[in-house]
Amino acid sequence: MYKCAKKCKRCRKPFIIWNNNQKYCDDCKVEANRERCARKRKDPRYRAHQRRYWKTPAYKARWRKRYYERRKDKRWVAKERKRSRKWLREKRRSDPKYRAQQDKSNAERQRKIRLKYKRVLWILQNGECAVCLRPLSKKFKLTHLDHDHGCREHAKQYPCSKCIRGLTHPTCNCTFLSIAERAPHLQSRHIKKYLSQRPLAKMTLL
């Protein structure tokens, strides 16, 4: 170990070194390490090596032990949840490819859920519209899943079993029911009973 002066590779200012391998001054050392790590993360060979390392049993056991030790601290759990939600929001906002992929998966999941609801309601209603009592089309794409938009369990466009009222024709749902909900004095006894019913509320379909 020896002591001498040398110019920093980053800021070109002279600084005192203790070994010949030192290239950066104390001020530039942190930034240089950050840049080096960022370059390594972009390297596909390094990423492939990291993925292989993460799959090893030794790393998984070490990570699991550390994770469950941290889970005992409630403050760490809240902080980690907040950090992960913030990261997901930023990724969704900044990455259009991830946003499109997430929207596509959400839409596919909602399509499968709606199809299950429609099949059950078709059986319960004997293939008839819940409003006009006329036969429904056998193609589920040509039927509407009527639900209460005031339900607070979910977003307005996503129905749940607690707010679904029935399977209807598109015209009955979009035209007739929209007018009937705004004008209670025009509602018949059948429509009042229909608007208050929730046939899937006590069923567990999912």
C-alpha positions, 0 to 999 in steps of 0.5 A: 500500500502506498500514497501518491497523487493521480488525476480522476478519470471522471472529473480530471481533478488530482486526488490522493490514492492508496493503491494503483487500482483506484481510478476515481475520486471519492466524489465521482466513485458513487456516480461511476458505480451507478453508471457501471451497474446501469451498463451491466443491466443493459447487457443481455449476457449479464441479464441472462446470467442473473436470471440463471442465478435467481433460479438456483435453489441456494438463492431462492432459499436465502431470499425466502429466509430474508423475506419472511424475516422482514415480513414480521415488521409491519412498517416494512410491509406497508413501505414495500406495498407502497413502493411496489404500487408506485413502481407499477404506476410509473411503469404503466405510465411510462411503458406503452407496451406494458400498458397495452399488455396489462389492458389486454390481460384485464379485458381477457379476464373480464371477458371470461368472467362475463361469459360465466355470468351469461351462461348461468343467467341463460339457464336461470331465465330459460333463454328469455330476456329479463325485461321483455320476456322474449327469447334471447339470441343463442349468441352471447355476443348479442346479449347484454349483461345488465348491472347496477352502475352504482355498485361500489365493489368495482369500476362502472364498466366491470360487473360483479355478482353483487350488482348483476340484475339479468341478461337482456336484449341490447335495446332493452338494456340501453334504451328501456332500462336507462329511461326506466331508472330515471323515471320511477313513476313509469316503472311497472311492477315487473320492472320494479321487481327486476331492478331490485333483484340480484340473482347471482349475489349468493352464488360463488361462480369464480 
